[in-house]
């Protein structure tokens, strides 16, 4: 009789080190390997997608609310994000980012952006500011190295 903990006890560790990690030369499962239950379900459903979809649609049209919800979630999934429109000044230098941040704060304070939208846009502004700052620093270092 095998105990549930045999796998972790070191007694049943073929191809593994005593601590349970894979031994050298044993990489474990291949990348992207599927669990046997997943493969079994995929094999059962292979070639049945059209029929199952039609059945779900038929059930939904007959008033099955669960099937209706399932179909609607596929037809019109809930939006995870919405576009926002407001004036944002152009950023050509890292210093311009402070003006852009001010514009985001102004838009949020006036109700053009929700606080969550403002935070998302502010993260974009900050990422762009870092990229501009890095570019400026690289140009300065290159200029300094050229003069030496």
HELIX and SHEET records of a PDB file:
HELIX    1   1 UNK A    6  UNK A    9  1                                   4    
HELIX    2   2 UNK A   36  UNK A   45  1                                  10    
HELIX    3   3 UNK A   49  UNK A   61  1                                  13    
HELIX    4   4 UNK A   65  UNK A   75  1                                  11    
HELIX    5   5 UNK A   96  UNK A  109  1                                  14    
HELIX    6   6 UNK A  115  UNK A  147  1                                  33    
END                                                                             
